[in-house]
Amino acid sequence: MFGFFKSKKTPERQLTHAKDLQVGDMLTIIDSFAYPSWLKGQTLKVAGVQTYQFERSAAYEFVLESDSGNITFLQIEQSDGEEYANFSIKIQREDVDAIFTLDEFARIFDEEALTHIDTHATPEIFERFLGKSYQQSEAPYVCYFYDSDYRGRALPRYQDESGEICEVIELLSPDEKFAINIEIWDGGETDVSLTMCRPLSDIVDLFPGANS
């Protein structure tokens, strides 16, 4: 008989793990010198969730935006029972030349063997994202990219060409704390990203979006 007086307000969504982030949610990164000044201690908003489909698995990437408009990408990785936050930033051709030199970087595409490359210079803006050297971890592989979130729903059948196809080359630092990710898209456009691997605990706060 008292049901009439019960609140019908939908309970606020609980957000307890970064892998469950949705568009509009926010996270705060630890205030640590492991991060550049424009990223440490910052609260970032999820602007998008993207999907990379591989032959037998998929990875989900969160597009994070700061108040100043800086874009960072986040993937959550599990390895040997531990969870990591892989933060990535895209760099331009002139940045590649400044960090590695274009001639050295070209060896990644030209040589048949897995390539080793050294960091030639460390611009201040990228220094927290750079290792001293990198080794190609495996042969290039193909994946399909979707600018949408496929968590909780069936992925398209692999190789049905409903996504954007790209070839991926990955190089890792010896301690596996840094990576270079190269994505070569149909038509030849190439994206280069620098990645830093950090403990998931570096994400110190999670906030559900206003519409949760």
C-alpha positions as CSV (number, residue, x, y, z in Angstrom):
1,M,0.0,0.0,0.0
2,F,3.0,2.3,0.4
3,G,4.3,1.7,-3.1
4,F,2.8,5.0,-4.3
5,F,5.3,6.9,-2.1
6,K,8.4,5.1,-3.4
7,S,10.8,7.2,-5.5
8,K,10.7,6.2,-9.2
9,K,14.0,7.9,-9.9
10,T,16.4,5.6,-11.7
11,P,19.4,4.9,-9.5
12,E,22.7,6.5,-10.6
13,R,24.8,4.2,-12.6
14,Q,27.8,2.8,-10.6
15,L,31.2,3.0,-12.3
16,T,33.8,0.9,-10.6
17,H,36.2,-0.2,-13.4
18,A,37.8,1.8,-16.3
19,K,36.9,-1.0,-18.8
20,D,33.2,0.0,-18.3
21,L,33.7,3.6,-19.3
22,Q,31.1,5.1,-21.7
23,V,30.8,8.2,-23.7
24,G,30.3,11.2,-21.3
25,D,32.0,9.5,-18.4
26,M,35.1,11.0,-16.9
27,L,38.3,9.7,-15.2
28,T,41.1,11.3,-13.2
29,I,44.8,10.4,-13.7
30,I,47.2,10.4,-10.8
31,D,49.3,13.5,-10.2
32,S,52.6,11.9,-10.9
33,F,55.8,12.9,-12.7
34,A,55.4,9.8,-14.8
35,Y,53.0,11.9,-16.9
36,P,53.6,15.1,-18.9
37,S,52.4,18.3,-17.3
38,W,49.4,18.5,-19.6
39,L,48.2,15.0,-18.5
40,K,49.2,14.4,-14.9
41,G,46.4,15.0,-12.4
42,Q,44.0,15.8,-15.1
43,T,40.3,14.8,-15.4
44,L,39.5,13.6,-18.9
45,K,36.1,13.1,-20.5
46,V,35.3,10.1,-22.7
47,A,34.5,11.5,-26.1
48,G,34.2,8.2,-28.0
49,V,34.7,4.4,-27.8
50,Q,36.3,2.6,-30.7
51,T,36.7,-1.1,-31.6
52,Y,39.7,-2.9,-33.2
53,Q,38.7,-6.4,-34.4
54,F,41.4,-9.0,-34.8
55,E,41.1,-12.5,-36.1
56,R,40.3,-14.1,-32.7
57,S,39.8,-11.1,-30.4
58,A,38.9,-7.5,-30.1
59,A,40.3,-4.4,-28.3
60,Y,38.4,-1.4,-27.2
61,E,39.8,2.1,-27.2
62,F,38.5,5.1,-25.3
63,V,39.0,8.5,-26.8
64,L,39.8,10.9,-23.9
65,E,39.6,14.7,-24.1
66,S,40.9,17.2,-21.6
67,D,39.5,20.7,-20.9
68,S,42.2,22.2,-23.1
69,G,41.2,20.0,-26.0
70,N,44.2,17.5,-25.9
71,I,43.3,14.1,-27.1
72,T,44.6,10.9,-25.5
73,F,43.7,7.3,-26.3
74,L,43.3,4.6,-23.6
75,Q,43.2,0.8,-23.9
76,I,42.9,-1.5,-20.8
77,E,45.2,-4.5,-21.0
78,Q,45.5,-7.7,-18.9
79,S,48.8,-9.5,-18.7
80,D,50.0,-12.2,-16.3
81,G,47.1,-11.4,-14.0
82,E,47.8,-7.7,-13.8
83,E,45.8,-4.8,-15.4
84,Y,47.4,-1.9,-17.2
85,A,46.3,1.4,-18.7
86,N,47.9,2.0,-22.1
87,F,47.8,5.7,-22.9
88,S,48.6,6.7,-26.5
89,I,49.0,10.0,-28.4
90,K,49.3,10.4,-32.1
91,I,52.3,12.2,-33.6
92,Q,52.9,13.9,-36.9
93,R,55.5,13.3,-39.6
94,E,57.7,16.1,-38.4
95,D,57.6,14.6,-34.9
96,V,58.7,11.2,-36.2
97,D,61.6,12.9,-38.0
98,A,62.6,14.8,-34.8
99,I,62.4,11.7,-32.6
100,F,63.8,9.0,-34.8
101,T,64.7,10.6,-38.2
102,L,62.6,9.6,-41.2
103,D,65.4,7.6,-42.7
104,E,65.7,5.4,-39.6
105,F,61.9,5.1,-39.3
106,A,61.6,4.0,-42.9
107,R,63.6,0.8,-42.1
108,I,60.6,-0.5,-40.2
109,F,58.8,-0.7,-43.6
110,D,61.7,-1.7,-45.8
111,E,63.4,-4.5,-43.9
112,E,62.1,-8.0,-43.9
113,A,63.5,-8.8,-40.4
114,L,61.9,-7.5,-37.3
115,T,63.4,-4.0,-36.8
116,H,65.2,-2.4,-33.9
117,I,65.1,1.4,-33.7
118,D,66.7,3.9,-31.3
119,T,65.2,7.2,-30.1
120,H,67.3,9.9,-31.6
121,A,66.0,12.9,-29.6
122,T,63.4,13.4,-26.9
123,P,61.3,16.5,-27.3
124,E,60.0,17.7,-24.0
125,I,56.3,17.4,-25.0
126,F,56.8,13.6,-25.7
127,E,59.5,12.7,-23.1
128,R,57.1,10.7,-20.8
129,F,55.9,8.7,-23.8
130,L,59.3,7.6,-25.1
131,G,61.6,4.7,-24.4
132,K,65.3,4.8,-25.4
133,S,64.9,2.0,-27.9
134,Y,62.3,-0.3,-29.5
135,Q,62.2,-3.7,-31.0
136,Q,59.4,-4.8,-33.5
137,S,57.4,-7.4,-31.5
138,E,55.9,-9.4,-34.4
139,A,55.3,-9.3,-38.1
140,P,52.7,-6.8,-39.3
141,Y,49.1,-8.0,-38.9
142,V,45.7,-6.9,-40.2
143,C,42.7,-5.7,-38.2
144,Y,39.4,-4.0,-38.8
145,F,38.5,-0.7,-37.1
146,Y,35.0,0.5,-36.1
147,D,34.3,4.0,-34.9
148,S,31.7,2.6,-32.5
149,D,31.5,0.5,-29.3
150,Y,30.9,-3.2,-29.8
151,R,31.1,-4.2,-26.2
152,G,28.1,-6.3,-25.3
153,R,27.1,-7.0,-28.8
154,A,28.2,-9.3,-31.6
155,L,31.0,-8.2,-33.8
156,P,30.7,-8.4,-37.6
157,R,32.2,-11.6,-39.0
158,Y,35.9,-11.1,-39.4
159,Q,36.9,-10.1,-43.0
160,D,33.4,-9.2,-44.0
161,E,34.9,-5.8,-44.8
162,S,32.3,-3.8,-42.8
163,G,35.0,-2.0,-40.9
164,E,38.0,0.0,-42.0
165,I,40.9,-2.4,-42.7
166,C,44.4,-1.5,-41.5
167,E,47.8,-3.1,-41.1
168,V,49.4,-2.8,-37.7
169,I,53.1,-2.7,-36.8
170,E,54.0,-2.6,-33.1
171,L,57.4,-2.0,-31.5
172,L,58.1,-2.3,-27.8
173,S,60.8,-1.0,-25.5
174,P,63.0,-3.6,-23.8
175,D,61.0,-3.1,-20.5
176,E,57.7,-3.2,-22.4
177,K,56.7,0.1,-20.7
178,F,56.6,2.0,-24.0
179,A,55.5,1.2,-27.5
180,I,55.2,2.6,-31.0
181,N,52.1,1.7,-32.9
182,I,51.8,2.2,-36.6
183,E,48.5,1.8,-38.5
184,I,48.6,1.7,-42.3
185,W,45.2,2.3,-43.8
186,D,43.7,1.4,-47.1
187,G,45.0,4.0,-49.5
188,G,48.4,4.4,-47.7
189,E,47.5,6.9,-45.0
190,T,49.7,6.1,-41.9
191,D,49.1,6.9,-38.3
192,V,51.9,6.7,-35.7
193,S,51.2,6.7,-32.0
194,L,53.4,6.7,-28.9
195,T,52.2,4.5,-26.0
196,M,53.1,4.4,-22.4
197,C,52.0,1.4,-20.3
198,R,51.0,2.3,-16.7
199,P,49.4,0.5,-13.8
200,L,45.6,0.7,-13.9
201,S,45.7,2.1,-10.4
202,D,47.0,5.4,-12.0
203,I,43.4,6.0,-12.8
204,V,42.4,7.3,-9.3
205,D,38.8,8.4,-9.9
206,L,35.9,7.4,-12.2
207,F,32.8,9.6,-12.7
208,P,29.6,8.5,-14.5
209,G,28.4,10.9,-17.1
210,A,25.6,13.4,-16.4
211,N,23.1,11.2,-18.3
212,S,23.8,8.0,-16.4
